[in-house]
Amino acid sequence: MLERRAARPSWLHHDAGDDCAVIEGGEVVTVDTLVEGVHFGARLSAADVGFKAVAASVSDLASSGARPRWMLLALSLPPDPPVLPWVRAFARGLAEACTQFGVYLIGGDVTGVPAGGPRFVCPTLAGIATSPMLRSTARPGDVVWVTGQLGLAGAGWSLDEPPPEALARLRRPQPPLSFALALAASGLATAAMDLSDGLAADLPRLAWASGVQAVIDPARLPLSDALAGCPDPLALQLSGGEDYELLFTSPPGAEPELAQLALEHGVQATPIGALRPGRGAILIHEGGEPLPWPEPAFDHFGRA
Amino acid sequence: MLERRAARPSWLHHDAGDDCAVIEGGEVVTVDTLVEGVHFGARLSAADVGFKAVAASVSDLASSGARPRWMLLALSLPPDPPVLPWVRAFARGLAEACTQFGVYLIGGDVTGVPAGGPRFVCPTLAGIATSPMLRSTARPGDVVWVTGQLGLAGAGWSLDEPPPEALARLRRPQPPLSFALALAASGLATAAMDLSDGLAADLPRLAWASGVQAVIDPARLPLSDALAGCPDPLALQLSGGEDYELLFTSPPGAEPELAQLALEHGVQATPIGALRPGRGAILIHEGGEPLPWPEPAFDHFGRA
């Protein structure tokens, strides 16, 4: 939607659209916005919002293979309720995530919002990648992987009475940073991106960017025990969103090495399918018929 | 208000609080926020907002001696009125400013705002400074300068029937980028910052950061002919805000060289006073008594 200048400058190595951009020196930068009433509501405390503002962008950096470095934070707040108690709790959660992920706050901008307006939280994060991972470099024949378990945060967002594990994951995303950095350094990944909008939205992006078709077996999607009793866990796994896990691809045969790497970093890594020539993504049980690819629950203007 | 990690990392050369931060490699980064109803309203078209989002941050970079390079843009919009016409006009103004100031848009984030909420525009800009200028390095005896004329944009914002020149300056700020870069390269400036909140707010910041007292003669503040007929032009010059001009200091005796440099870049540069030992800022007519320092019209939560 926004026009760009025609000639890409030599210092810009990758212009990654909605995700991270990679600049000379291996600097990877990303901006994200959390709007009250769209991206967070009553289920998140101020401290949760502070933690999440950092963790969601760390997830972007991690998926690019970038070690987080600095953050600029823009914060816009309405006058009511009183600003200070909210900001104090927000800053506590922010500092907690900064310490956990090695992010240093170097500056920012704090402004007002007219009375009745929502809170806006807009972090810009930068990191350094020695071997950047991209979403556009996967190849036919590659294995498709995800880290962690899918759908927990989505359950925390959407279920009337979510299990505590789901609420905890919604409030405190845990992007697999150390594993992602090790994966980038290993050279074993052919492509990577983070799962923020749900597999149903994100996997087709990787497939289109790489010019391949992803074939996924829904039975192989990692499921938390906490979701085993839910009416439609597959819908949460595919479209719940906010997983902040890693989606990546590897050449066939690298499975043992990758399993070992995941073990070393205490991360669950699950092969969920493979890539073949074609476009987009297909959902198919082993030996079965293709299922319709689910509608993504997220778009740019919030949850559908 | 926001906690920081205790030890400053070695890659962070200057952590400039509300303004730019300087990182290794001379990268200078800044974030700014424009909230509808606080920073812009009916007097700015969508294209004006786009132009201003870039120009205001270019002003920050220029005052640090940094040549603009990239921008990340976060944009949050309510569903009504329809998003697309506004975004198209906004993008036109944005592209115009990007071309004028040499800024390349490398990515961003577009999200929704709940119905009835304000538009939210949050640009992060980065540039490269070979000789960064800071606000904390002025010394007693230095001469205080401003570029351009003060109060025009403030008049465009606050007067009931502002002159066209004032509206034009409010809508299309013109930070003196090429002069600021030449000034940084010349080594003639001892300190610099941009005038965004008005001299009454910004000069004390420079004085406190440098540990000096600024003595300003109000009769020397550059005044546009367009404001000559206003009831209280001095109030606009001091507190109108949004000048996006350069405030800088130089060692005594550098006036002829600086006048020449300003001439070469087509910029008006005016010495308005001097620094002496002490703290803060004082307003005093030549040979007269000190006047009370005016209350700034801006604070972090918008205009008073």
Interface residues (C-beta under 8 A of the other chain):
Chain A: M1 L2 E3 R4 R5 R8 P9 W11 L12 D15 A16 G17 D18 D19 C20 A21 I23 G25 E27 V29 T30 V31 D32 T33 V35 E36 G37 V38 H39 R69 W70 L72 L73 A74 S76 L77 P79 V83 L84 V87 R88 A91 R92 L94 A95 C98 T99 Y104 L105 I106 G107 G108 D109 V110 T111 G112 V113 P114 G116 G117 P118 F120 C122 T124 A126 H300 F301 G302
Chain B: M1 L2 E3 R4 R5 R8 P9 W11 L12 D15 A16 G17 D18 D19 C20 A21 I23 G25 E27 V29 T30 V31 D32 T33 V35 E36 G37 V38 H39 R69 W70 L72 L73 A74 S76 L77 P79 V83 L84 V87 R88 A91 R92 L94 A95 C98 T99 Y104 L105 I106 G107 G108 D109 V110 T111 G112 V113 P114 G116 G117 P118 F120 C122 T124 A126 H300 F301 G302
